[in-house]
Structure formats: C-alpha cells, structure tokens
C-alpha cells in the first residue's frame, strides 16, 4: 500500500520559516520524482517545487524561488521543503506527490499525500 505522509505544517507570522517533510512508503521512493503542491482556500491546487529521483534537478514556482528549498533523502524515503521568509500568500494546504516523470504538471504525479496545513499571518 502506497503512502505519502506530510508533516511540519503550522501557523507562523510573516517572515517566519517552516520545514515540511513527506515520508513515502509502499513504492520505490528513490526511483520517483517528487513534488510539492499547495492549495489556498478558494483556489486551484498549484505547483510549488519538484526534484528528480536523484535530487540533482529542481524546479520552483516563480513565487517561491529564492525562499523555498526542496531536497530529498532517499535512504530515509523522505522529501523536504524548507520554507523561509514566509508571506500570507504562502498559506495553504501543502501536498507532496510522487511521479514517474519529473515535471511541474500535477496530473503527471501518481501518488499523493493528504496534505499539511501552512498558515502565515501578517
């Protein structure tokens, strides 16, 4: 049974930081590209960041570039998202996902977690 479990969300003030984690199980974690997506209230889910199976190639949404860093530990089957200098616009439910192709396109991702809430207050 495939599982992706996110953690690390919370409530912070603008300018704060959070580190999200996502632990994968039930599939070959190290052979899948991984991504982070988020959904703000009343908005569609959007791409945040992704990296290839080895972690060498990363993509970022323009809105988070320079503030967020994605990484992975394939020995621990864990994906991370370090989020710095958070703004209220970063508020949303953050999902991790696994896919066979490294892409920004969320429909290409095969497995999804349930999400972890991030709330940034001004």
N, C-alpha and C positions, 0 to 999 in steps of 0.2 A: 504494500500500500504506500503510494507516494504521499509524502507530507512536506509542506514548507511551513515553517512556524516563525513568524516575525516577533521581535521583541525590541524594547528600547524606546518606544514612544513615550510621550508625556507632554506636560504643559510647561512652557518656558516663556520668558519675556523676550522681546525683540533684542537681537544681538547675542542671544544665547546659543548654546550648542547641544546637540544630541547625537548619539551614535546608535543607529539601528543595526540589528542583527537578524539573520534569517538562517535557520538550520534546516537543511534538506535531508530527507531520508527516503528509502524505498526506490531509489534510482541511482544511476551512476553520476553523482554530483559533478565530478571533475570532468565529465565529457559533455556538459551542457553549458551554454551561455546563460548568464544570469542578468536579471534586470530589476530595477526598482521603478515603480509607477505610483502615482498618487491620485486621489480623487477628493477634491474640495466639495463642500456642500453645494448642491445645485449645479455642479459642473461635471463634464465628462472626465473619465479617468485619463490621465496624461502620462507620457513618458518622462522619467526623471534622469535615469542613468542606467548604463549597462556595461558589461565587460564580457570578453570571450572566455572560453573554457580555461585558458591558461592565465588569464588576468592581464595579458600584455596590451590588449587593445580595449580602450574605454571610450564610451560615448556619454555626452552630457547634454541635457537641455540647456539652451542659452540662459534660461532664468536661474540656473543653479551653478553654472560654470564659474569656477574660481572660489566657490563657497562649499561645495559638496565634493567628497571623495569616495569613490566606490572601490572596494577591494574584496578579495576572497581568500579563504584558507581552505584549500582542497583536502588537506589532511583532516580537518575538523568539519568538513562539509558545511562550511559557514560563509555566508555573504555578509558584507558590512556596508553601511553607508554613514560616513562621518559628515555631519551637517553642522556647519559653522555660520555665524552671522545670520541667524535665522530672522525672517521677517514674517509678519502676519500672513503674507501671501503664500507662505510655505505650509500653512495649516491644511490638514487633510488626512485622509486615511492612506497610509503607505503600504503598498503591496510588493512582495518580491515574487519573481516568476522565473521559471526555467524553460529554456528553449533549445532546440537543436541547431538553430541558426542565430548568429549574433546580429541583432537588428534592433532598431528603435520601434518597430511595428509590434504593437501588443498582441495582435491576432496571431503572430507567429510563435507566441510563447505557449507552451504546452501545459505546464503545471503552475498553479498559483497558490499563494498563501491566503490567509483570511484577513490579513492587514493589521497594522498597529497605528493607533491614532497619534497624530502630532498636532498640538495646538500652540500657536505662538500669539502671545498678546502684546499689544503695543504699549 
